[in-house]
């Protein structure tokens, strides 16, 4: 009986030591709640275009970009740093259908002609990432995923030649749509 109790105590101690790493709860620091108003001239409205996102928020939450109509030009992207009250038109974003942000806060736009572009900003020249690109997402690891045809393709912010990421089964119909790069850049969530 003594050996039984000794072995039981050793087993319980070993389980406790093994379970210790999983019992730690390093809770993430909660983000503060922000409330704000975007003051717009009467001629501006945030445009949620059909099948597109008309509003994008930077990954750190410090800035937003939105799509608005501008007389005689079509759509234009405006951005507002939340620490400022000024709303600024982003040059070179005429005829854009959707703004999006990269993980480092760089603004990119999907143009109506379906080109994915990083407009000139912060002293950097405009850079085209891909043609025939729709429903784009840009995540960690500089992974840019977009829809072309009925499949998903990937590239990066340098505009490396896009390569297929998924192949939709044309016999089934439909396709792969609305990708979202998950945190860490190792996986993509999308609709089928």
N, C-alpha and C positions, 0 to 999 in steps of 0.2 A: 504494500500500500504506500510506503514512503516513496518508492521510485515513481509510482503513478503521480503523486502530488508534485514531485520535483519536475517530471516531464510536462505536466499540465502547466506549471508556473513558467517554465522555459518557453512553451508554446505560446502562452498568453503574452509574455514579454516580447517574443519575436513578432507576433501579430501587431502589437502596439507600436514597435519600432518601424515595421513595414508600412503601417497605415499613417504614420506621422506626416509624411509629405503631402498626402491627400487631404489631411484634416486642416491644413493651413488655408485660410481664406484671405488672400490679398485682394481686397475689394478695390475696384478702380475708383479713382477720385471722381466724385459726381461733378458733372458740368453744370455751371450756373444757368438758370433759366434766363433767356433774353426775350424781351418784347420791344418791338420798335415799329415805327411807321415809315413807309417810304412815301415822301411827299413827291407827287408827280404833277407836272403841268396838266391842265385840262385836256391837252391834245395827246397825252400819253396814257396808255393802258397796258398792263402786263397781258401778253397774248399767249394763252395756252392753245397753240395751234393743234389742229386735229392730229392725234397720234404722235405728238411731240411734247417735250417738257419746255415750258416757256420760262421757267425759273430755275436757277442753279445756285447752290450755296457752297462756298469754298470749304474744303475739308476741315480747316481750323475754325470755321464759323465766323470769320472776321469780315467776310465780304459776300455780297450777292450780285448776281448778274441776271438780267431779265430781258426778254424779248418785247419790243414795243413797235407799234406802227409809226412811221414818220411820213408825213405827206410827200408825195411825189418820189419817194424812195423805196417804199415797201416796208420791210421790217429792219430794225436796227437793234443792237444789243447795248444796253446801258448797264453800268456797274456802280455799286455803292459800297464803299468801305463803311462798316457799321460804326466806326469811331468818328466818321465825318457825316455831315448832313448833305453834302453835295452828291448829286447823281450825275455821272459823267458818261457821255456817249463814247463807245469804244470805236475808234476809227477803223475803217475797213470792214465793218460788219453789216453792210447793206445786204439785203436779200439773204439773211441768215434764218434758219428754221429752228435752231436749238443751241443754247449755250451749255457748256459743261466745264468742270474744273478737273485738273490733274491733281495727284496727291500732294504736289508741292505748291498748289494754289495757282498754277498757271491756267489762264482761261483759254479754252479752245471753243470753236464754233463749228456746227454742221451747217453748211450752206445749202440753199434751196436746190442748187444743181448737184447736191449730194457729195460735195467735196468736204473732207474733214480738214480744218485748218486751225493753226494757232495764229491769231492776228498779231500784228506788230504791237508790242507792249514792252514797257520797262526798258526801252533802248534796244530791244531785240527785233530783228526783221521778221516779217510774216513767213510762216513755214507750212507747207501743205504736207499733211500726213498720209492721206489716201484719197483716191477718186472713188466714186460709186460707193460711198460709205454712209450708212444710215444707222440710227439708233445706237450711237456710240457711247461707250463708257471707258473711263481711264482710271486705273487703279494702281495699287502698290506695285513696286518692281517695274514701273514704267510700262505696264501692260495696257495697251489700247485695244479694245475689242469692238467690232462693229459688224453690222449686218450688210451683206452684199448678196443680192439675189435672195435665196431662201436659206443661206448658210451663214455662219459666223466666221469672221476673219480676225487676225491679230497683227498688230504692228507695234511700234513704240513712238515716243515723242520726237525721235530723230527722223521719222519718216522712212524707216527701213521698209523694204519691199514687203507688202502684206502677204501673209500665208494663210491658207485655210485652217481654221480651228475645229469646225464641225462640218459635217456633210449631211444635209437634210435628205430624207428618203422621199424622192419625188413621186413615188407610187402612192404614198400616204397623203400627199398634199400638204398645204400649209408651209411650215418651215420653222426655223429657229429665229427667235425675235427677242427684243428688249434684254440684251445681256447686262449683267452687273458684275463687275470684278469684286470678289469678296476680299475682306481684309487679309493682307499678307500676299496677295497677288498670285496665289497658287491654284485658285479655283474660280470658275465663272458660273453664276446662276443665270438661267435664261428660260424663256417660254418656248414650248413646243406646240 
